[in-house]
């Protein structure tokens, strides 16, 4: 398991947050947050007072990376890119999570490396990692200011033959009669725009390959927008399927065969394909190959 209790001995009475900062080489804020989350123990009990003066043996719950051999696609002094597989979390969601992309990041680059944007668990493709805190601030600002151009590939239901510019505000679902994980189109939502460009159509399957360019970065934006224009993404367990099917998926009781029948694929067929940006006066453009992944003739259920 990535989370372990690491033993330490405090030889002189010391403020707990200061000791944790020094030993783990983290900021004061990170140290205090770790204590708030009951990650520091003495005599088997969590210490919750950040300013507590402590002496003697303690244990700190730390994340010990467990690599599965995923190598970065590209790296330089300040940042790196990975090609994230589908069904891999970016960050662990609980102490029971046995693997996430964070394992590889800490394994390769150490505790000062951080992911600067997000991908859903089932979305594969390019994701950027800052290798130090200064780079993290700059790169996150590039994403926040929409100075990073992203494109995605998706397999969707139905035939698309023309470019679609979807400008539809997205709102977190507030209805108890719907799935809270779903974003909905609502005039009270945040402005959201996605441009969809068709790439290929397979009449045999009534499936289209499209390129999606999000001009804003809302949660589930591409998925919700494609569902809105009646071309849901193949394999999407949240959009384009009945509520009870989504609930079965989230509860972990939806079988392989049921997912194929309801969604047409065993994973969300969405892939982060390209990233383009300028960093320190240098222009970058990265492209992640997909091989036969998005060819319905070659994809096996």
N, C-alpha and C positions, 0 to 999 in steps of 0.2 A: 504494500500500500504506500502511496506517495507521502502521506502524512505520518510522521513519526515523532515520538517524544525524545528530544535530544537533551542529555543531562549537562548541567553546568554547576559550578561552585562559585558563589559570591564570597570572597574572602574577607571583605570589609563592608560594613553597612553602607549600602548604596541605593539611590533612587532606582526603582525597578525599571522605569522607562529608559533611563540613561544606560543601564547595563544592557538591556535588550538592543538598544540602538547600536552600541559599540560592538557587541558580539555578532550581531547579524548584519552589520554595516547597512543599516536602513535609516530613514529619516525619523524625526521625532513623531510626526503624524502617523507614520506606518507602525512605529513601535507602540504608540498609544492605541491604535486600532487593533493591533494584535492582542494587547492586554484586554481591551473591551470585548473581544471575541472569545475570551476564556481560553487563551492558548498558552498561558503561563501557569505552572503548577508548583506548589510546594507541599510536601507531605500528602500528596495525592489529591489536594484540593486546589481549584483555580484561584489565582490572585486577581482580584478585579479592581484594586486601587492602584491607579497608574503612578501615583507619587509615593507609594509605599516604600519604606526603607527596609531593605531585605538583606539578610546575611544567611549563608549556608547553601545547601544543595537546592537547586530548582530544576524544573524540566520545562522546555519550550517546545510546543508543537510546531514543527517546521515541515515544509514541503520538500521532500527528497525526490528529485527528478528521476524518472524511470524511462530511459530512452528505448524506443522500438526501432531505431535505425533510420529515422526520417532525416534526410540531409537538406540543408537550405539550397534553393535553386541559385541564389546569388547572394553575395555579401561583400560589403566594404567596411571601412572603419566605423561608420555611424549606423548602418542599418543592414538588414538582410530580408530576403523574401523566402517564404515556404510555399509549396503547393499542398495545401491542406486536403487530406482525403475526406470524402464524405463520411458522416457518422463519427467524426472526431470533434469533441467539444474544444472550443478555444481555451476556456478556463474551466477548472473543476467546479462543479456546482455543489459539491458536498465532500465531506471527508471519505465518503464511500466510493468516490470516483477513482477508478484505478489507472486512468490514463487520459491525458488531454494534450493539446498542442503545447501547453505551458511546460510539460515535461521536456520536450525537445528544446524549447527556448532556453530554459535554465541549464539543461545539459550542455548546450553548445556555447552559451554566452554568459551564464552566471546570473546572479540575482538583480543586477541593474538593468537587465534587458526587459522590455515590455512591448506587448502588442499595441499598435496604434489605431487600429480600427477593428471591426468585428465581421464575422461571418456566422450565419446560422449553423447549427450542428450538421445538418445534412447537405449544406452547400459546400461544394469543393472549390479548390482553386487558390488564386494568389492572395496571400496575406502578408502584411509588412510588420517587421519587428524592429524597434529602435534598440540599439545596443548600449546606449547610455542615456542618462536622464536629460542632458541638454538636447540631444537629437530627438528624444521623445516629445519634448515641448514643441519643437519646430515642426516635426512631422504631423503631430496631432492638429496643430494650427492649420497646416495645409489642407487637411481633411475638413476641418470645421469651416474654413473659408472657401471650400469647394474648389480648391486649386489642384486637386487630384482628379484626373479623368479616369473613370472606371467603365469597363464594359463587361457584360455577362453573356454567356450562352445559355439558352434554355430550350428544352423540348416542350412544346405546348400542344394542347388539343385543338384540332380544327385547322382550316386553311387560312393563312395570311398571305396576301399578295402585295399589300401596300404598306408603306411606313405609317406608323401610328404614333402620334404625339399625345400622351396621356397626361393631362393636367387635372388632377383630382385630389383634393385635400384628404389627409388620412388622420383618423382619430382612434385613440385606444377605445376598444369596445366597452361600453358602459351598461349593456343590457344583460340581465341575468338569464334571459332566454337564449343567449348566444354564447359562443365560446370566448372566454376572456382573452385567450391568446390571439384572437383574430383582430386585425386592424380593419376599420370600416371606412367607407367613403362618406364624408360628412362635411357640410359647409363650415362647421365649427372646428374642423381639424386643421392640422398644419399644412401649409402649401407643399405639394408634392408633384414632381414631374418626372416622367420616364418616357424615353423615346424608344420605340420598338421597330427594328428593321428586319423583315423576313429574309432568311438565307436559303431555305430549301423546304420543299413539301413532299411528303410521301403519301400518295393517294391510298395505297394499300392499307395504311394504318390511320389515315386522316390525322397526321401529326406534322407539325411544322417546327423547323429549327429557326430560332430567332436570336438576334443580338439585341440586348437591352442595355441602354445607357441611362443610369439614374442621374438626374441633375440635382437631386436632393438626397439626403441620407436617412430616410425614415425607416423605422422598424418594419420588416416584411414588405418594403415598398414595391419591389418588382413582383413579388408573389401576389400581393393584394391588387395591384394595378392590372396584371394580366387576368386575374379572376374577374375584375370589374368589366373588362372588355370581352368577357366570355371566352377566353382562351387560357384556362388554368394550366399551370405547369404540371407535367406528368409526374406522378409520384408524390404530389403535395398532400400531406395528411391533414392540413388545416383549411386550405381554401379549395373549394370545388367538390367537396364530399359532404355527405350528410353529417349532422352534428354527432350522432351516435357513433359514427365511424371514427371521427376525430377523437372522441372521448376514449374509444377502445384503443386507439393508437397511443394516446397520452398515458393511459393506464397500463400499457405494455401487454395487452391481451389480444391485439390484432395479429392474426397469423400471417405467414408469408403469402399463402395463397389468397387470403382475403384482401391483403394489400394490393396484390397484382390485379385482382378482380375490380376493386374499388378505385384504384389510383393509376393502374397501368404500369407501375414500376415499383421496385422495392426501395427506392431512394428518391429524394427530391432531385429532379433533373435540371439543376441550376449550377452553373460553374462560373466562378470569377475568372474571367479570361484575360483581361489586360489592365495594366495600371500605367498611367502617364503623368509625369509631374516634373517640376524643376526644383532642385535642392542645391543650395550653395552655388548658384550660377551654372549648374550643370543640368542638362535635360536628360531624363530617363524615360524609357518605354519598355515595359516588360510584357511578355505574352506567354501564357501557359498553354501548352499543347494538350489536346484532349483525345487524340488518336481516334479510336472507334467508339469511344464512350457515348457520343451523341449521334450515333448512327443506328436507327431502330432495326436495320437489317442484321446488325452484329451484336446488339445488346442482348444478353441472356437474362431472363427473369431471375 
